[in-house]
Amino acid sequence: MAQPTEPSADAPPDDQPLRVPPDVLSRMLDGEAVILDLTSGTYFGLDAVGSRIWELIQAGATPRQIRTTLCEEFEVDDATVAQDLAKLVATLRAKGLLA
């Protein structure tokens, strides 16, 4: 098994759960997450992997826990997961879907 990599500078802190603001709602439809920002009225959809990340975020997982879970479930290396997670978190934050 590959050794965990250090997250990039723009990655969320490994030991702090990511938080969904109270005005953001989501539902799973056909295995994909559909997220609604009640403040802006904007919808955002996630593919299967993004939806799994969203489920883990809502369950209170830390970025480290999310990376570990994804590495096990999708048989991908930690460096790839860390990079993809940082990108998704940055996108969700920019859209106001994560605090």
C-alpha positions in Angstrom: 0.0 0.0 0.0 1.3 3.5 -0.9 2.3 5.8 1.9 0.0 8.8 2.4 1.2 12.0 0.8 1.3 15.4 2.3 -1.7 17.5 1.1 -1.0 20.5 -1.1 -1.1 24.0 0.4 -4.6 24.6 -0.9 -5.9 21.3 0.5 -8.2 21.3 3.5 -6.6 20.4 6.9 -6.4 16.6 7.2 -7.8 16.4 10.7 -10.7 18.8 10.5 -14.1 17.7 9.2 -15.4 19.6 6.2 -18.7 21.4 6.9 -21.8 21.9 4.8 -23.6 25.2 5.5 -27.1 24.9 6.8 -28.6 26.6 3.7 -27.2 23.8 1.4 -29.4 20.8 0.8 -28.6 17.6 -1.2 -30.3 14.5 -2.5 -29.0 11.3 -4.1 -30.6 10.7 -7.5 -29.6 7.6 -9.5 -26.3 7.3 -7.6 -25.3 11.0 -8.0 -25.6 13.9 -5.6 -27.6 16.9 -6.5 -26.8 19.8 -4.3 -28.9 23.0 -3.9 -27.7 26.2 -2.4 -30.9 27.8 -1.0 -29.3 31.2 -0.8 -28.5 31.5 -4.5 -31.0 28.9 -5.8 -28.1 27.2 -7.7 -28.0 23.5 -8.3 -24.8 21.5 -8.5 -24.4 17.9 -9.6 -21.6 15.4 -8.7 -20.5 12.2 -10.5 -20.3 8.9 -8.6 -16.9 9.6 -7.0 -17.8 13.2 -6.1 -21.1 11.9 -4.7 -19.2 9.4 -2.5 -17.0 12.3 -1.3 -20.1 14.3 -0.5 -21.6 11.4 1.5 -18.4 11.2 3.5 -18.4 15.0 4.1 -22.0 14.9 5.3 -21.0 12.0 7.7 -18.4 14.2 9.3 -15.3 12.6 7.8 -12.0 14.4 7.8 -10.1 14.8 4.6 -7.7 12.1 5.8 -10.6 9.7 6.4 -12.1 10.6 3.0 -8.7 9.9 1.3 -8.3 6.6 3.1 -11.9 5.5 2.2 -11.5 6.4 -1.5 -8.1 4.7 -1.8 -9.7 1.5 -0.5 -13.0 1.7 -2.3 -11.6 2.8 -5.7 -8.2 1.2 -5.6 -6.4 4.5 -6.4 -3.2 6.0 -5.0 -3.3 8.5 -2.2 -1.6 11.2 -4.3 -4.3 11.1 -6.9 -7.1 11.1 -4.3 -5.5 14.0 -2.4 -5.2 16.1 -5.6 -8.7 15.4 -6.7 -10.2 16.0 -3.2 -8.4 19.4 -3.0 -9.8 20.4 -6.4 -13.4 19.3 -5.5 -13.2 21.0 -2.1 -12.0 24.3 -3.7 -14.8 24.1 -6.2 -17.5 23.5 -3.6 -16.1 26.3 -1.4 -16.0 28.7 -4.3 -19.7 27.9 -5.0 -20.6 28.3 -1.3 -21.4 24.6 -0.8 -18.8 24.1 1.9 -18.0 26.3 4.8 
